[in-house]
Amino acid sequence: MKYYFLIILFFLFSQIAKGQQPKSVKDFGYTYISFNYKNENVEILVKSKNGEELIQKPLFFFCQGSLPIPLIKYNGSEVYGVFPFNPDSLTEKYHIVIVSKPFTPLIADTKILSPSFNYIDSSGKFSKGYSERNLLNYYVERNIKIIKYLQSQSWVSKTQLVVAGHSEGSTIATGMSYKSKRVTHLIYASGNPMGRIMSMIGQGRVHETYQDSVNLGEEEIKYWEDVVKNNNDMDDSKGDTHKATFEFSEPPIIQLLKLKIPVLVSYGTKDESAAFNDFMRVDFIRKGKRNFTFNPYVGTEHNFFPLTTDNKLNYDIFNWDKVANDWLKWLDKH
C-alpha cells in the first residue's frame, strides 16, 4: 500500500495524562471550535494557557503529519497528547491551533482504531470522505479560511501569525505561507523540499539490497510514472490517491525560495530527507537567502530520536520538547 510513512505518530511522542477518563474537549484542556467549510463541519482545537483563553495573543497554527489519526486518543484512564511536544511554553505567548483530519473523529478510544491509531472502516480502509479531501490544495485553502475566521475573534492578535508543520504538515504550512500574506513566520520541520515522491524513492533505495529481485526505488519511480499519467485519479484502494501523491510531490522548495518572511528549517541529520534539506541550505546560501535559519539535529531521525551505533531508534532520549523550545527561542529573536 502506498502510504507515506514519514509521519508524526502523536501517541508515541506525547506525554500521557492519567486520571479519570475525560468526556469532553473541555475536560482535555482545549477550546473547541466548529467551523463551516464548503458546507461541512471542520473541528478545531485551541490550546491556551489555563485561565488565559480570552486573553489576546497571536496564533501558533500547527499542521500535523499524515494519516487519519484522531487528535485526542484515550485508552481507559490514559489520555495521549495532541501535540508531539509539551505546548505549555508556547502557550505563554500564543494560542496554539490544530485542526482535525477530515471525516476522522476528533476524540476516539484506541480500541476502535488500527494498531497505528488510524481511523479505518471494517474493511481496513480509510473512509471515502477522508481520501476525497486528503489533498494539499484542500488543506491549504481550508486552513487559510480558518485563520481568517480566527483572526476576527477578540482573543486573537493579528500582530503575528506563526505557521508550523511537521512532515506532511511542513508542505501544508509552506503552501499556507506562500498563499497567505497573514503568515508572518514559518517553521518547516522534517519536510522534504523536493516533494513526497523523493522521500518514497529514498525509502525504497535505503531498504533495497544488491541481491533483491525487486528494486524498491525503481518500483516507486514506476508508481510515479503512473501517478503523473493519471494525476487526477481519486482511487484510494492502494492508500493515497494519485491526486494526493501528485499534489504533495510538487517540490516545496519552489515556494520556499520565494518567501520573504522568516523561516526556520528543523530536521534530523539521520532523516532520509536530510540530504535534501542540506541541499536547500547550501543552495539558499548560494542565492543569498538571509531570511532562512537552519537547525539540524545531528544524529537524529525524522522525529528527532537519536540513532544507536547499530542504527536503531533510542526512545530513551526524547527531543521534541527541545525542538519546540528552540522554535520559541527563534521566534523571540525574529
N, C-alpha and C positions, 0 to 999 in steps of 0.2 A: 504494500500500500504506500502511496506517495505522500506520506505525511512529512512535514518539516520538523525534525526532532530537535533543532536548536531552539528550545523553548524555555520559558521560565515556569518551573513547577512550584507554585507557591507553597504547597503543602510540605515540601522538603526543606525549604529555606526560611520558614517563618517561625516565630515563637508560637507555642501552643498555650492557650489560656485554659485553665482548669477551674471547674466550679459547676454551679447549677446550669444546666443547658438553657441558653437564652432562646427566646421565642420570636423576637422581632429585631429589625435592623437597629433600632434604638438601643436594645439590650446589648448589642455588639459594640456600641460606642460610635455609631455612624449616623449621619443625617441622610435620609433617603429622599431622593427627588425623582419624580416620574416626569419624563419629557416626551412630548409627541413629535415624532419624526416620520414624515411620509405616512401619517395616519396609523402609526404603530407606536406602542409604548416602549420607550427606552429607559432602563433603570440605571440610576446614577447613585454612587455613594460618595459622601464627602466626609473626610476625616479632619476634624478641627481639634484644637486644644480644648480640653474639658472646661466648660464654662465660657468659652470664647467663640461659640458657634456663630454669634451675631456681631462679633467684632469685625470691623472692616479690615480685610487683609487681601493680598493678591492671591491668585490661584497657582497651584502647582499641579499640572494635569499630567497624570501618569498613564502611559499606554502600555498595557501588559503584553506578554508574548502570545503565541498562537494557541489554538485549540479551544473547544467549548468547555472550559473549566469554570464552574460556579465561583463567584468571588468569595462567598462565605461558605465554608465547609465545616461540618462537625461530625464527631463520632462519639456518641454518648455525651460525656461531660467535657470532652476535648474539642476545642474550637481552634481551627487553623487560621493563621494570619492572612489577611487580604493582600498585604504587600510583602515582598521578599525581604524588606528591611523594616526596622523599627521606625515608625513615622514620627515619633514624639519630637525629635529635634527639629524636623521640618515644620511641624505644626506651630512652633514658636512664632514663625514669620508668615506661614502660608496656610490656606485651606487646601488640602490635598484631594484631588478629584480622580475617580476611576469609574469607568463605565462597563457595565456587564456585557458579555458577548450576546449577540442576537439569538433569540429563541433558546436561551440557556437559563435555567433557574438562577436567581440571584443567591438564594440560600438552599443548600442541599445537604442531606445526610449522606455520608460517604458510602453507605450501604447501597444506594441506588446508582452509584457511579461506577465507571470502569476502574480497573486497578490503577490506572494513571489519572483517575479523578475526572475523566471526560464524561460529559453527559451524552449518552447514546441511547438508541432505541433498542427494542427487543432483538433486532437482527444484528446488533453490534455496530450500526452505522450512525453517523451524525445526523441530526434532524435536517430535513429538507430546508426548513426556514433558515437554519444556520448557514448551510452551504450556499444558499442563494444570496446571502448577504456578506459572506466571508470574503470580501473583496477590498482591495486597497482603497479604491475610489469611494466606496461606500463608507468606510471607517473615517477617512479624511473629511469628507463632506459632512457626515453626521457630527463628528467631533467639533468642527468649526461652528456648526449651528448651536451645539450645546454651549460652547464658550460664549457665543454672542448672547445667549439667554442668561447664562450665569453672571456675566459681567453687567447685566442690567439690574442685578439684585443689590440691595443696600449694603449687604455684608461683604461684598466683593469690591476690592480696589482695582482700578484699571491702570495703576501706575506700572505694574509689572505682570507679565504672564509667562511662566516657565512651563515648557512642554518637555517632558522626558519620556523616553521609550526604551525598552529592553528587547533585544532580539527582533522578532517581527514588529514589535511596538516601536522600535527605532525607525523603521521605514515609514510607519504611520506618522510618527512625530515629525519626521523630516517633511513629509507631504503637507502636514498642517502648517509648519513653519514657512514653507515655500509659498503656500497659497493664502495665508492669512497675515495681514500686517499687524494684527493684535499681538502676535507672539513676539516677546522681547528676548527670550533666552531658550536655547535648545540644548538638551542633554541627550546624546546619542550613545547608547550603551550596548555593547556586544552585537552590533549590527554588522552586516556585510555590505560595504558601499558599492560592491559590484552586483548586488542582487541575489535573490534566493537561489536561483539555479546554480550559481557558482558555489554556494555552500553545499548544495546537494551533490554536485560533482566532486567537490573536495572531500566530502564524507565517503563517497564511493572510492576515491583514489586511496584514502587512508586505509580502508579495510580490504582492498583487493591485494592479492599476492601474485607472484610470478607464476605459481602453479595453477591459479584459478582458470577454470574453463570459461567462466563468465566474468568479463571485465566490468566491474560495477560502475566505474566512471563512464565507460562507453555506453552502458545502458542508460545512464542519466542523460547523456547527450542525445541518444536516440529518442528518449522521452521528450526532451526539449524540442527536437525537430517536430514531433507530433503536436506539442503544445503550440508552437508558432503557427503550424499549418491549421490548427483548429483553436485559435486563441479565444474564441467566444463560447467554446463548449462548456456547458454547465453540468456535465455528467460527473457526479461525485461518488460513483461506485468504487473507485480506487483511492479515495481520500480527497485531497483538494481538487477542485475543478481546474480544468486547463486555464480558464479565465483568471482564477485566483493566482495560479503559478505565474502566468504571463504578466499580470499586473505587479506582483511582488518581486519579479525578476528584473524590472526596469531598474538600472543601476542608480541608487540614491545619490551617488557621487555627483551626478549631473545637477541635481537640485542643490546639494550641499555646497557645491562650488559657487553657486550664485547667491548664497545667503550673505547678508551683511551684518546680521545680529551676532552676538557672542555665542559660540558653540563649544561645548565640552564633549570630547570623544573619550569614552571609558571602555577599555577592553582588556581581556586577559591575553597574555602573550602565548599561551598554550591553546587558545581557542583556535578552531580550524579556520576561522576567518581572520586571524591575527595578521597574516601577511597582507591582506587587502587593506586593513586599517593602517599598517605600516606604509604601504604604498601611498595611501591617501595622505598620510603625514608627510612623506618625502615630497610628493607632488605639490602639496599645498605650500611647503617651504619654498619650493622652486618658483611657485606662482606668487609668492609674497602674501599669502592669505593670513593676515595677522589677527583675525577675529576667531581663530580656532585654538583651543587648548587640548592637548592630548594627554590622557592619564593612562599609561599602560601599567597593568598589574602583573609584574614579572612572575612567571611560573604558575599562573592560574588559568583556569579554563573558562568556558562560556558563562558560568555562574559564579566565577571568582573563587572557586575552590582550588587550592594548590594541588599539584600532582606529586605523587611519591616518585622515588627513583625508578620504580618499575611501571610508571605511567598510570597509576591508579588514583582515583579521587581520594583526597584526605578530607573526609567530612568532619573531622575534629576541629578544623580551622574554618570558621565562618566569617567571611569577609564582607558580606553585604552591608552590614552596618557601617563599616569603614568606608565603603564606596559611597553610601548615602551621605555620610559626614563630609567626605571630600566634595561631593556635589554642593553641599551647603557652604563650605569654605570658598569654593569657586564662585558661587553666587554672591557671597559677601564682597568679593574682590571686583565683581563686574556689575 
